[in-house]
Amino acid sequence: MIVGMHHVAIGVQDFDEGLKFYCDLLGFEVVQASEFDRDNPLADQAIGLPKVAARMAMLKAPNAFIELWQYTNPPPTDRRGQPCDYGYVHFALQVDGIEAEYQRLKAGGMTFVGEPVDFGVASAIYGRDPFGNVIELYEIRDEGIAQLTR
């Protein structure tokens, strides 16, 4: 039985910069961290890659987790594209007060495609972390819809 989404995994080029962005700016908390050094057969088996070398951290927000990864072996490739592409295209952070959060994150270095867009019952805007990964800010103002996300 599936009970809900647990986490979205994000690969980054600089692990420490990733932790700074996701923890210091977005407010996630590190709840687990590991490092693999090419000699971990269980990690290789679970991930399905040989001789994995990587750093990872499980980051917690009030209602979701993000798993941050920086692989050094095998060498990663950059597969990010446009929001309309197949595969991981973005994850959404539900916010209260999207205008203030947009300004705070923008001042902290997050880039956005424009200003938050008001859809009546909700507002949203897409932005990018320091590595180019797409993050949506999403504010729900309709109480009926908001109850479904709590």
N, CA, C and O atoms as a GROMACS GRO file, in nm:
protein
  600
    1MET      N    1   0.084  -0.118   0.000
    1MET     CA    2   0.000   0.000   0.000
    1MET      C    3   0.089   0.125   0.000
    1MET      O    4   0.178   0.139   0.084
    2ILE      N    5   0.064   0.211  -0.093
    2ILE     CA    6   0.136   0.338  -0.098
    2ILE      C    7   0.063   0.435  -0.005
    2ILE      O    8  -0.058   0.454  -0.016
    3VAL      N    9   0.140   0.497   0.086
    3VAL     CA   10   0.078   0.590   0.182
    3VAL      C   11   0.110   0.735   0.152
    3VAL      O   12   0.055   0.824   0.218
    4GLY      N   13   0.196   0.762   0.054
    4GLY     CA   14   0.227   0.900   0.017
    4GLY      C   15   0.368   0.912  -0.036
    4GLY      O   16   0.444   0.815  -0.033
    5MET      N   17   0.402   1.027  -0.083
    5MET     CA   18   0.536   1.050  -0.133
    5MET      C   19   0.632   1.070  -0.016
    5MET      O   20   0.598   1.138   0.080
    6HIS      N   21   0.750   1.010  -0.024
    6HIS     CA   22   0.848   1.027   0.082
    6HIS      C   23   0.952   1.132   0.048
    6HIS      O   24   0.972   1.226   0.126
    7HIS      N   25   1.017   1.119  -0.068
    7HIS     CA   26   1.119   1.218  -0.102
    7HIS      C   27   1.140   1.227  -0.253
    7HIS      O   28   1.098   1.140  -0.329
    8VAL      N   29   1.204   1.335  -0.292
    8VAL     CA   30   1.253   1.355  -0.428
    8VAL      C   31   1.404   1.361  -0.417
    8VAL      O   32   1.458   1.434  -0.334
    9ALA      N   33   1.474   1.284  -0.501
    9ALA     CA   34   1.621   1.286  -0.500
    9ALA      C   35   1.672   1.388  -0.600
    9ALA      O   36   1.620   1.398  -0.712
   10ILE      N   37   1.772   1.464  -0.559
   10ILE     CA   38   1.829   1.569  -0.643
   10ILE      C   39   1.980   1.550  -0.647
   10ILE      O   40   2.046   1.546  -0.543
   11GLY      N   41   2.035   1.540  -0.767
   11GLY     CA   42   2.180   1.533  -0.784
   11GLY      C   43   2.237   1.673  -0.800
   11GLY      O   44   2.183   1.755  -0.874
   12VAL      N   45   2.345   1.701  -0.729
   12VAL     CA   46   2.408   1.833  -0.735
   12VAL      C   47   2.557   1.820  -0.762
   12VAL      O   48   2.616   1.716  -0.737
   13GLN      N   49   2.617   1.928  -0.813
   13GLN     CA   50   2.759   1.930  -0.841
   13GLN      C   51   2.843   1.962  -0.718
   13GLN      O   52   2.960   1.922  -0.712
   14ASP      N   53   2.787   2.032  -0.620
   14ASP     CA   54   2.861   2.075  -0.501
   14ASP      C   55   2.774   2.046  -0.380
   14ASP      O   56   2.677   2.118  -0.353
   15PHE      N   57   2.808   1.941  -0.306
   15PHE     CA   58   2.727   1.894  -0.194
   15PHE      C   59   2.712   2.000  -0.085
   15PHE      O   60   2.602   2.024  -0.036
   16ASP      N   61   2.823   2.064  -0.048
   16ASP     CA   62   2.818   2.165   0.059
   16ASP      C   63   2.732   2.285   0.018
   16ASP      O   64   2.657   2.338   0.100
   17GLU      N   65   2.744   2.328  -0.107
   17GLU     CA   66   2.660   2.438  -0.155
   17GLU      C   67   2.513   2.395  -0.157
   17GLU      O   68   2.424   2.474  -0.127
   18GLY      N   69   2.489   2.269  -0.193
   18GLY     CA   70   2.353   2.216  -0.191
   18GLY      C   71   2.293   2.217  -0.051
   18GLY      O   72   2.179   2.257  -0.032
   19LEU      N   73   2.370   2.173   0.047
   19LEU     CA   74   2.322   2.176   0.186
   19LEU      C   75   2.294   2.318   0.230
   19LEU      O   76   2.193   2.344   0.296
   20LYS      N   77   2.381   2.410   0.195
   20LYS     CA   78   2.361   2.550   0.232
   20LYS      C   79   2.230   2.603   0.173
   20LYS      O   80   2.152   2.667   0.243
   21PHE      N   81   2.206   2.577   0.044
   21PHE     CA   82   2.084   2.624  -0.022
   21PHE      C   83   1.959   2.560   0.040
   21PHE      O   84   1.868   2.631   0.082
   22TYR      N   85   1.956   2.428   0.047
   22TYR     CA   86   1.835   2.360   0.090
   22TYR      C   87   1.810   2.372   0.241
   22TYR      O   88   1.695   2.376   0.284
   23CYS      N   89   1.916   2.379   0.321
   23CYS     CA   90   1.898   2.391   0.467
   23CYS      C   91   1.892   2.536   0.512
   23CYS      O   92   1.795   2.577   0.577
   24ASP      N   93   1.993   2.616   0.478
   24ASP     CA   94   1.999   2.753   0.527
   24ASP      C   95   1.893   2.843   0.463
   24ASP      O   96   1.830   2.923   0.532
   25LEU      N   97   1.873   2.831   0.331
   25LEU     CA   98   1.780   2.921   0.263
   25LEU      C   99   1.637   2.867   0.264
   25LEU      O  100   1.543   2.941   0.296
   26LEU      N  101   1.618   2.738   0.230
   26LEU     CA  102   1.484   2.683   0.223
   26LEU      C  103   1.433   2.629   0.357
   26LEU      O  104   1.313   2.610   0.373
   27GLY      N  105   1.522   2.605   0.452
   27GLY     CA  106   1.479   2.564   0.586
   27GLY      C  107   1.465   2.414   0.608
   27GLY      O  108   1.406   2.373   0.708
   28PHE      N  109   1.517   2.330   0.517
   28PHE     CA  110   1.514   2.186   0.539
   28PHE      C  111   1.614   2.150   0.649
   28PHE      O  112   1.708   2.226   0.676
   29GLU      N  113   1.594   2.035   0.712
   29GLU     CA  114   1.680   1.988   0.821
   29GLU      C  115   1.743   1.855   0.781
   29GLU      O  116   1.673   1.766   0.732
   30VAL      N  117   1.874   1.839   0.802
   30VAL     CA  118   1.941   1.711   0.775
   30VAL      C  119   1.900   1.612   0.883
   30VAL      O  120   1.919   1.636   1.002
   31VAL      N  121   1.842   1.499   0.840
   31VAL     CA  122   1.801   1.395   0.935
   31VAL      C  123   1.883   1.268   0.917
   31VAL      O  124   1.878   1.179   1.002
   32GLN      N  125   1.959   1.258   0.807
   32GLN     CA  126   2.047   1.144   0.783
   32GLN      C  127   2.150   1.186   0.681
   32GLN      O  128   2.120   1.262   0.589
   33ALA      N  129   2.273   1.137   0.697
   33ALA     CA  130   2.377   1.165   0.599
   33ALA      C  131   2.468   1.044   0.587
   33ALA      O  132   2.492   0.974   0.685
   34SER      N  133   2.518   1.018   0.466
   34SER     CA  134   2.606   0.905   0.440
   34SER      C  135   2.708   0.943   0.335
   34SER      O  136   2.689   1.038   0.258
   35GLU      N  137   2.816   0.866   0.333
   35GLU     CA  138   2.916   0.880   0.228
   35GLU      C  139   2.956   0.741   0.183
   35GLU      O  140   2.983   0.654   0.267
   36PHE      N  141   2.960   0.718   0.053
   36PHE     CA  142   2.996   0.589  -0.004
   36PHE      C  143   3.130   0.606  -0.075
   36PHE      O  144   3.154   0.708  -0.139
   37ASP      N  145   3.219   0.505  -0.064
   37ASP     CA  146   3.356   0.523  -0.112
   37ASP      C  147   3.404   0.419  -0.214
   37ASP      O  148   3.522   0.386  -0.213
   38ARG      N  149   3.320   0.368  -0.300
   38ARG     CA  150   3.352   0.269  -0.403
   38ARG      C  151   3.367   0.128  -0.349
   38ARG      O  152   3.391   0.036  -0.427
   39ASP      N  153   3.353   0.108  -0.220
   39ASP     CA  154   3.367  -0.026  -0.163
   39ASP      C  155   3.248  -0.056  -0.072
   39ASP      O  156   3.263  -0.089   0.045
   40ASN      N  157   3.129  -0.044  -0.130
   40ASN     CA  158   3.007  -0.067  -0.054
   40ASN      C  159   2.911  -0.149  -0.141
   40ASN      O  160   2.823  -0.094  -0.207
   41PRO      N  161   2.929  -0.283  -0.141
   41PRO     CA  162   2.848  -0.368  -0.229
   41PRO      C  163   2.698  -0.353  -0.208
   41PRO      O  164   2.621  -0.366  -0.303
   42LEU      N  165   2.654  -0.326  -0.085
   42LEU     CA  166   2.511  -0.308  -0.062
   42LEU      C  167   2.458  -0.182  -0.129
   42LEU      O  168   2.349  -0.184  -0.187
   43ALA      N  169   2.534  -0.073  -0.122
   43ALA     CA  170   2.494   0.050  -0.192
   43ALA      C  171   2.492   0.025  -0.342
   43ALA      O  172   2.398   0.066  -0.410
   44ASP      N  173   2.595  -0.042  -0.394
   44ASP     CA  174   2.600  -0.073  -0.537
   44ASP      C  175   2.477  -0.154  -0.578
   44ASP      O  176   2.417  -0.128  -0.682
   45GLN      N  177   2.440  -0.252  -0.496
   45GLN     CA  178   2.326  -0.338  -0.526
   45GLN      C  179   2.195  -0.260  -0.522
   45GLN      O  180   2.111  -0.276  -0.611
   46ALA      N  181   2.176  -0.178  -0.420
   46ALA     CA  182   2.051  -0.104  -0.407
   46ALA      C  183   2.036   0.002  -0.516
   46ALA      O  184   1.925   0.024  -0.566
   47ILE      N  185   2.146   0.067  -0.553
   47ILE     CA  186   2.142   0.174  -0.652
   47ILE      C  187   2.150   0.120  -0.794
   47ILE      O  188   2.098   0.181  -0.888
   48GLY      N  189   2.214   0.003  -0.809
   48GLY     CA  190   2.226  -0.057  -0.941
   48GLY      C  191   2.341  -0.002  -1.024
   48GLY      O  192   2.338  -0.007  -1.147
   49LEU      N  193   2.442   0.050  -0.956
   49LEU     CA  194   2.562   0.102  -1.023
   49LEU      C  195   2.685   0.042  -0.957
   49LEU      O  196   2.682   0.016  -0.837
   50PRO      N  197   2.794   0.020  -1.033
   50PRO     CA  198   2.914  -0.039  -0.974
   50PRO      C  199   3.002   0.065  -0.904
   50PRO      O  200   3.017   0.177  -0.951
   51LYS      N  201   3.059   0.024  -0.792
   51LYS     CA  202   3.159   0.105  -0.720
   51LYS      C  203   3.114   0.249  -0.697
   51LYS      O  204   3.185   0.344  -0.731
   52VAL      N  205   2.996   0.262  -0.640
   52VAL     CA  206   2.939   0.395  -0.614
   52VAL      C  207   3.026   0.472  -0.516
   52VAL      O  208   3.065   0.421  -0.412
   53ALA      N  209   3.054   0.596  -0.551
   53ALA     CA  210   3.119   0.691  -0.461
   53ALA      C  211   3.030   0.815  -0.460
   53ALA      O  212   3.008   0.877  -0.564
   54ALA      N  213   2.979   0.849  -0.343
   54ALA     CA  214   2.884   0.961  -0.336
   54ALA      C  215   2.868   1.008  -0.192
   54ALA      O  216   2.900   0.938  -0.097
   55ARG      N  217   2.819   1.130  -0.181
   55ARG     CA  218   2.772   1.184  -0.053
   55ARG      C  219   2.621   1.203  -0.067
   55ARG      O  220   2.572   1.240  -0.173
   56MET      N  221   2.548   1.175   0.042
   56MET     CA  222   2.404   1.195   0.039
   56MET      C  223   2.356   1.246   0.173
   56MET      O  224   2.420   1.224   0.276
   57ALA      N  225   2.243   1.314   0.170
   57ALA     CA  226   2.178   1.358   0.294
   57ALA      C  227   2.028   1.356   0.271
   57ALA      O  228   1.979   1.398   0.166
   58MET      N  229   1.955   1.308   0.371
   58MET     CA  230   1.810   1.314   0.369
   58MET      C  231   1.771   1.441   0.442
   58MET      O  232   1.807   1.462   0.558
   59LEU      N  233   1.697   1.527   0.373
   59LEU     CA  234   1.658   1.657   0.426
   59LEU      C  235   1.508   1.658   0.450
   59LEU      O  236   1.431   1.615   0.365
   60LYS      N  237   1.467   1.707   0.566
   60LYS     CA  238   1.326   1.705   0.605
   60LYS      C  239   1.267   1.845   0.608
   60LYS      O  240   1.327   1.939   0.662
   61ALA      N  241   1.150   1.857   0.550
   61ALA     CA  242   1.064   1.975   0.564
   61ALA      C  243   0.945   1.929   0.648
   61ALA      O  244   0.936   1.811   0.679
   62PRO      N  245   0.855   2.019   0.684
   62PRO     CA  246   0.742   1.976   0.767
   62PRO      C  247   0.660   1.860   0.709
   62PRO      O  248   0.610   1.778   0.785
   63ASN      N  249   0.645   1.852   0.576
   63ASN     CA  250   0.559   1.747   0.521
   63ASN      C  251   0.623   1.667   0.407
   63ASN      O  252   0.552   1.596   0.336
   64ALA      N  253   0.754   1.676   0.388
   64ALA     CA  254   0.819   1.605   0.279
   64ALA      C  255   0.969   1.593   0.305
   64ALA      O  256   1.023   1.657   0.395
   65PHE      N  257   1.035   1.509   0.225
   65PHE     CA  258   1.179   1.492   0.232
   65PHE      C  259   1.240   1.516   0.095
   65PHE      O  260   1.177   1.491  -0.008
   66ILE      N  261   1.363   1.565   0.095
   66ILE     CA  262   1.446   1.573  -0.025
   66ILE      C  263   1.573   1.496   0.006
   66ILE      O  264   1.631   1.510   0.113
   67GLU      N  265   1.616   1.413  -0.089
   67GLU     CA  266   1.740   1.339  -0.073
   67GLU      C  267   1.843   1.404  -0.166
   67GLU      O  268   1.828   1.401  -0.288
   68LEU      N  269   1.946   1.462  -0.108
   68LEU     CA  270   2.049   1.534  -0.183
   68LEU      C  271   2.167   1.440  -0.210
   68LEU      O  272   2.216   1.376  -0.117
   69TRP      N  273   2.212   1.432  -0.335
   69TRP     CA  274   2.322   1.344  -0.374
   69TRP      C  275   2.428   1.420  -0.451
   69TRP      O  276   2.398   1.508  -0.532
   70GLN      N  277   2.555   1.385  -0.424
   70GLN     CA  278   2.664   1.426  -0.512
   70GLN      C  279   2.747   1.301  -0.540
   70GLN      O  280   2.817   1.251  -0.452
   71TYR      N  281   2.737   1.251  -0.663
   71TYR     CA  282   2.814   1.134  -0.706
   71TYR      C  283   2.949   1.178  -0.760
   71TYR      O  284   2.960   1.279  -0.829
   72THR      N  285   3.052   1.100  -0.727
   72THR     CA  286   3.181   1.118  -0.791
   72THR      C  287   3.216   0.995  -0.875
   72THR      O  288   3.302   1.003  -0.964
   73ASN      N  289   3.150   0.882  -0.848
   73ASN     CA  290   3.163   0.762  -0.931
   73ASN      C  291   3.033   0.685  -0.929
   73ASN      O  292   2.976   0.664  -0.822
   74PRO      N  293   2.982   0.643  -1.045
   74PRO     CA  294   3.030   0.679  -1.179
   74PRO      C  295   3.013   0.829  -1.203
   74PRO      O  296   2.932   0.894  -1.137
   75PRO      N  297   3.089   0.883  -1.297
   75PRO     CA  298   3.079   1.027  -1.323
   75PRO      C  299   2.937   1.064  -1.368
   75PRO      O  300   2.882   1.001  -1.458
   76PRO      N  301   2.879   1.166  -1.306
   76PRO     CA  302   2.742   1.205  -1.343
   76PRO      C  303   2.739   1.280  -1.476
   76PRO      O  304   2.839   1.336  -1.520
   77THR      N  305   2.622   1.278  -1.538
   77THR     CA  306   2.597   1.358  -1.658
   77THR      C  307   2.482   1.452  -1.629
   77THR      O  308   2.394   1.420  -1.549
   78ASP      N  309   2.482   1.566  -1.694
   78ASP     CA  310   2.377   1.666  -1.674
   78ASP      C  311   2.262   1.637  -1.770
   78ASP      O  312   2.278   1.648  -1.892
   79ARG      N  313   2.146   1.600  -1.716
   79ARG     CA  314   2.031   1.566  -1.799
   79ARG      C  315   1.913   1.660  -1.777
   79ARG      O  316   1.801   1.630  -1.817
   80ARG      N  317   1.939   1.775  -1.714
   80ARG     CA  318   1.830   1.870  -1.694
   80ARG      C  319   1.792   1.933  -1.825
   80ARG      O  320   1.876   1.955  -1.912
   81GLY      N  321   1.666   1.962  -1.839
   81GLY     CA  322   1.619   2.025  -1.961
   81GLY      C  323   1.513   2.128  -1.929
   81GLY      O  324   1.530   2.211  -1.840
   82GLN      N  325   1.406   2.122  -2.001
   82GLN     CA  326   1.296   2.216  -1.985
   82GLN      C  327   1.184   2.153  -1.902
   82GLN      O  328   1.177   2.030  -1.894
   83PRO      N  329   1.097   2.234  -1.838
   83PRO     CA  330   0.988   2.180  -1.758
   83PRO      C  331   0.895   2.086  -1.835
   83PRO      O  332   0.821   2.010  -1.772
   84CYS      N  333   0.895   2.089  -1.968
   84CYS     CA  334   0.806   2.002  -2.046
   84CYS      C  335   0.870   1.868  -2.078
   84CYS      O  336   0.804   1.782  -2.138
   85ASP      N  337   0.998   1.844  -2.042
   85ASP     CA  338   1.068   1.721  -2.077
   85ASP      C  339   1.022   1.603  -1.991
   85ASP      O  340   0.963   1.622  -1.885
   86TYR      N  341   1.051   1.481  -2.039
   86TYR     CA  342   1.023   1.359  -1.963
   86TYR      C  343   1.120   1.346  -1.847
   86TYR      O  344   1.230   1.402  -1.850
   87GLY      N  345   1.079   1.271  -1.743
   87GLY     CA  346   1.166   1.247  -1.628
   87GLY      C  347   1.141   1.350  -1.519
   87GLY      O  348   1.041   1.422  -1.522
   88TYR      N  349   1.233   1.358  -1.422
   88TYR     CA  350   1.220   1.457  -1.316
   88TYR      C  351   1.226   1.595  -1.379
   88TYR      O  352   1.324   1.630  -1.445
   89VAL      N  353   1.122   1.672  -1.360
   89VAL     CA  354   1.123   1.807  -1.418
   89VAL      C  355   1.116   1.915  -1.313
   89VAL      O  356   1.166   2.025  -1.334
   90HIS      N  357   1.055   1.887  -1.199
   90HIS     CA  358   1.055   1.982  -1.088
   90HIS      C  359   0.994   1.918  -0.965
   90HIS      O  360   0.930   1.813  -0.973
   91PHE      N  361   1.015   1.983  -0.851
   91PHE     CA  362   0.935   1.950  -0.734
   91PHE      C  363   0.879   2.081  -0.682
   91PHE      O  364   0.935   2.188  -0.706
   92ALA      N  365   0.768   2.071  -0.611
   92ALA     CA  366   0.700   2.192  -0.563
   92ALA      C  367   0.713   2.205  -0.412
   92ALA      O  368   0.702   2.106  -0.339
   93LEU      N  369   0.737   2.326  -0.367
   93LEU     CA  370   0.734   2.359  -0.225
   93LEU      C  371   0.607   2.439  -0.200
   93LEU      O  372   0.589   2.547  -0.256
   94GLN      N  373   0.519   2.384  -0.116
   94GLN     CA  374   0.398   2.458  -0.081
   94GLN      C  375   0.436   2.566   0.018
   94GLN      O  376   0.505   2.540   0.116
   95VAL      N  377   0.390   2.689  -0.006
   95VAL     CA  378   0.426   2.803   0.078
   95VAL      C  379   0.301   2.879   0.121
   95VAL      O  380   0.196   2.870   0.057
   96ASP      N  381   0.315   2.954   0.226
   96ASP     CA  382   0.216   3.054   0.267
   96ASP      C  383   0.284   3.190   0.246
   96ASP      O  384   0.398   3.209   0.289
   97GLY      N  385   0.215   3.283   0.182
   97GLY     CA  386   0.274   3.415   0.156
   97GLY      C  387   0.376   3.408   0.044
   97GLY      O  388   0.494   3.436   0.066
   98ILE      N  389   0.333   3.371  -0.075
   98ILE     CA  390   0.425   3.347  -0.186
   98ILE      C  391   0.507   3.471  -0.223
   98ILE      O  392   0.624   3.458  -0.259
   99GLU      N  393   0.449   3.588  -0.215
   99GLU     CA  394   0.524   3.709  -0.252
   99GLU      C  395   0.645   3.729  -0.160
   99GLU      O  396   0.755   3.756  -0.206
  100ALA      N  397   0.623   3.717  -0.029
  100ALA     CA  398   0.732   3.734   0.066
  100ALA      C  399   0.837   3.624   0.050
  100ALA      O  400   0.956   3.651   0.057
  101GLU      N  401   0.792   3.500   0.028
  101GLU     CA  402   0.886   3.388   0.012
  101GLU      C  403   0.965   3.403  -0.118
  101GLU      O  404   1.084   3.375  -0.123
  102TYR      N  405   0.898   3.447  -0.222
  102TYR     CA  406   0.964   3.473  -0.350
  102TYR      C  407   1.075   3.578  -0.331
  102TYR      O  408   1.187   3.559  -0.377
  103GLN      N  409   1.044   3.688  -0.264
  103GLN     CA  410   1.143   3.793  -0.241
  103GLN      C  411   1.260   3.743  -0.156
  103GLN      O  412   1.375   3.774  -0.186
  104ARG      N  413   1.230   3.666  -0.051
  104ARG     CA  414   1.335   3.612   0.037
  104ARG      C  415   1.429   3.520  -0.040
  104ARG      O  416   1.551   3.530  -0.027
  105LEU      N  417   1.372   3.428  -0.119
  105LEU     CA  418   1.453   3.332  -0.192
  105LEU      C  419   1.531   3.401  -0.304
  105LEU      O  420   1.647   3.367  -0.329
  106LYS      N  421   1.470   3.495  -0.370
  106LYS     CA  422   1.538   3.571  -0.475
  106LYS      C  423   1.657   3.645  -0.416
  106LYS      O  424   1.766   3.645  -0.475
  107ALA      N  425   1.639   3.708  -0.300
  107ALA     CA  426   1.749   3.779  -0.234
  107ALA      C  427   1.859   3.682  -0.193
  107ALA      O  428   1.976   3.720  -0.184
  108GLY      N  429   1.821   3.556  -0.167
  108GLY     CA  430   1.918   3.454  -0.128
  108GLY      C  431   1.991   3.391  -0.246
  108GLY      O  432   2.079   3.307  -0.226
  109GLY      N  433   1.956   3.430  -0.369
  109GLY     CA  434   2.027   3.380  -0.486
  109GLY      C  435   1.949   3.285  -0.575
  109GLY      O  436   2.001   3.243  -0.679
  110MET      N  437   1.827   3.250  -0.537
  110MET     CA  438   1.747   3.163  -0.624
  110MET      C  439   1.700   3.244  -0.744
  110MET      O  440   1.662   3.360  -0.730
  111THR      N  441   1.704   3.184  -0.862
  111THR     CA  442   1.658   3.252  -0.982
  111THR      C  443   1.518   3.203  -1.018
  111THR      O  444   1.484   3.088  -0.993
  112PHE      N  445   1.438   3.291  -1.076
  112PHE     CA  446   1.300   3.260  -1.112
  112PHE      C  447   1.274   3.296  -1.256
  112PHE      O  448   1.346   3.376  -1.316
  113VAL      N  449   1.169   3.234  -1.313
  113VAL     CA  450   1.132   3.264  -1.452
  113VAL      C  451   1.055   3.394  -1.463
  113VAL      O  452   1.036   3.445  -1.574
  114GLY      N  453   1.011   3.449  -1.354
  114GLY     CA  454   0.936   3.573  -1.351
  114GLY      C  455   0.877   3.594  -1.213
  114GLY      O  456   0.926   3.537  -1.115
  115GLU      N  457   0.772   3.674  -1.204
  115GLU     CA  458   0.703   3.702  -1.079
  115GLU      C  459   0.601   3.591  -1.052
  115GLU      O  460   0.558   3.524  -1.146
  116PRO      N  461   0.560   3.570  -0.926
  116PRO     CA  462   0.455   3.472  -0.897
  116PRO      C  463   0.328   3.503  -0.978
  116PRO      O  464   0.291   3.618  -0.997
  117VAL      N  465   0.263   3.395  -1.024
  117VAL     CA  466   0.144   3.407  -1.108
  117VAL      C  467   0.021   3.370  -1.024
  117VAL      O  468   0.018   3.265  -0.961
  118ASP      N  469  -0.078   3.458  -1.024
  118ASP     CA  470  -0.201   3.437  -0.946
  118ASP      C  471  -0.304   3.364  -1.031
  118ASP      O  472  -0.346   3.415  -1.135
  119PHE      N  473  -0.344   3.244  -0.987
  119PHE     CA  474  -0.445   3.164  -1.056
  119PHE      C  475  -0.580   3.170  -0.986
  119PHE      O  476  -0.668   3.088  -1.014
  120GLY      N  477  -0.597   3.265  -0.896
  120GLY     CA  478  -0.722   3.276  -0.821
  120GLY      C  479  -0.716   3.197  -0.692
  120GLY      O  480  -0.694   3.253  -0.585
  121VAL      N  481  -0.736   3.065  -0.701
  121VAL     CA  482  -0.734   2.980  -0.581
  121VAL      C  483  -0.592   2.944  -0.539
  121VAL      O  484  -0.571   2.891  -0.430
  122ALA      N  485  -0.494   2.972  -0.626
  122ALA     CA  486  -0.355   2.940  -0.597
  122ALA      C  487  -0.264   3.034  -0.675
  122ALA      O  488  -0.307   3.096  -0.773
  123SER      N  489  -0.139   3.043  -0.632
  123SER     CA  490  -0.035   3.115  -0.705
  123SER      C  491   0.085   3.024  -0.718
  123SER      O  492   0.107   2.936  -0.634
  124ALA      N  493   0.164   3.044  -0.824
  124ALA     CA  494   0.281   2.960  -0.845
  124ALA      C  495   0.385   3.034  -0.926
  124ALA      O  496   0.354   3.128  -1.000
  125ILE      N  497   0.509   2.990  -0.912
  125ILE     CA  498   0.620   3.039  -0.993
  125ILE      C  499   0.730   2.934  -0.992
  125ILE      O  500   0.756   2.871  -0.889
  126TYR      N  501   0.796   2.916  -1.106
  126TYR     CA  502   0.907   2.822  -1.116
  126TYR      C  503   1.037   2.900  -1.101
  126TYR      O  504   1.052   3.013  -1.146
  127GLY      N  505   1.132   2.834  -1.034
  127GLY     CA  506   1.265   2.888  -1.018
  127GLY      C  507   1.367   2.777  -1.026
  127GLY      O  508   1.333   2.662  -1.055
  128ARG      N  509   1.493   2.810  -1.000
  128ARG     CA  510   1.600   2.711  -1.005
  128ARG      C  511   1.692   2.725  -0.885
  128ARG      O  512   1.718   2.835  -0.836
  129ASP      N  513   1.742   2.609  -0.840
  129ASP     CA  514   1.843   2.609  -0.735
  129ASP      C  515   1.978   2.645  -0.799
  129ASP      O  516   1.983   2.667  -0.920
  130PRO      N  517   2.087   2.653  -0.721
  130PRO     CA  518   2.216   2.693  -0.779
  130PRO      C  519   2.269   2.597  -0.886
  130PRO      O  520   2.363   2.631  -0.957
  131PHE      N  521   2.208   2.478  -0.898
  131PHE     CA  522   2.256   2.377  -0.992
  131PHE      C  523   2.167   2.364  -1.115
  131PHE      O  524   2.193   2.280  -1.201
  132GLY      N  525   2.062   2.447  -1.124
  132GLY     CA  526   1.974   2.443  -1.239
  132GLY      C  527   1.851   2.357  -1.222
  132GLY      O  528   1.770   2.350  -1.314
  133ASN      N  529   1.835   2.289  -1.107
  133ASN     CA  530   1.716   2.207  -1.084
  133ASN      C  531   1.594   2.296  -1.066
  133ASN      O  532   1.602   2.400  -1.000
  134VAL      N  533   1.480   2.257  -1.125
  134VAL     CA  534   1.360   2.339  -1.124
  134VAL      C  535   1.281   2.314  -0.994
  134VAL      O  536   1.253   2.200  -0.958
  135ILE      N  537   1.247   2.424  -0.926
  135ILE     CA  538   1.167   2.420  -0.803
  135ILE      C  539   1.048   2.513  -0.823
  135ILE      O  540   1.064   2.628  -0.865
  136GLU      N  541   0.930   2.464  -0.792
  136GLU     CA  542   0.809   2.546  -0.800
  136GLU      C  543   0.771   2.593  -0.661
  136GLU      O  544   0.769   2.514  -0.566
  137LEU      N  545   0.740   2.721  -0.647
  137LEU     CA  546   0.676   2.772  -0.526
  137LEU      C  547   0.527   2.770  -0.553
  137LEU      O  548   0.482   2.819  -0.657
  138TYR      N  549   0.448   2.714  -0.461
  138TYR     CA  550   0.305   2.692  -0.484
  138TYR      C  551   0.229   2.732  -0.358
  138TYR      O  552   0.249   2.673  -0.251
  139GLU      N  553   0.142   2.830  -0.371
  139GLU     CA  554   0.059   2.874  -0.258
  139GLU      C  555  -0.087   2.842  -0.289
  139GLU      O  556  -0.139   2.881  -0.394
  140ILE      N  557  -0.152   2.772  -0.197
  140ILE     CA  558  -0.294   2.740  -0.211
  140ILE      C  559  -0.372   2.832  -0.119
  140ILE      O  560  -0.348   2.836   0.001
  141ARG      N  561  -0.466   2.908  -0.178
  141ARG     CA  562  -0.548   2.999  -0.098
  141ARG      C  563  -0.691   2.948  -0.080
  141ARG      O  564  -0.765   3.003   0.002
  142ASP      N  565  -0.732   2.846  -0.154
  142ASP     CA  566  -0.865   2.787  -0.140
  142ASP      C  567  -0.861   2.687  -0.025
  142ASP      O  568  -0.790   2.587  -0.032
  143GLU      N  569  -0.936   2.712   0.082
  143GLU     CA  570  -0.931   2.629   0.202
  143GLU      C  571  -0.968   2.484   0.173
  143GLU      O  572  -0.913   2.392   0.234
  144GLY      N  573  -1.062   2.461   0.080
  144GLY     CA  574  -1.098   2.324   0.045
  144GLY      C  575  -0.982   2.246  -0.014
  144GLY      O  576  -0.959   2.131   0.022
  145ILE      N  577  -0.908   2.310  -0.103
  145ILE     CA  578  -0.789   2.245  -0.162
  145ILE      C  579  -0.680   2.234  -0.058
  145ILE      O  580  -0.611   2.132  -0.051
  146ALA      N  581  -0.662   2.336   0.023
  146ALA     CA  582  -0.556   2.335   0.125
  146ALA      C  583  -0.575   2.219   0.223
  146ALA      O  584  -0.476   2.159   0.266
  147GLN      N  585  -0.699   2.186   0.257
  147GLN     CA  586  -0.725   2.075   0.349
  147GLN      C  587  -0.675   1.943   0.291
  147GLN      O  588  -0.635   1.854   0.367
  148LEU      N  589  -0.676   1.929   0.160
  148LEU     CA  590  -0.630   1.806   0.096
  148LEU      C  591  -0.480   1.788   0.106
  148LEU      O  592  -0.432   1.676   0.094
  149THR      N  593  -0.405   1.896   0.128
  149THR     CA  594  -0.259   1.888   0.130
  149THR      C  595  -0.202   1.886   0.271
  149THR      O  596  -0.080   1.883   0.287
  150ARG      N  597  -0.285   1.886   0.372
  150ARG     CA  598  -0.233   1.887   0.510
  150ARG      C  599  -0.226   1.748   0.568
  150ARG      O  600  -0.185   1.731   0.682
   0.00000   0.00000   0.00000
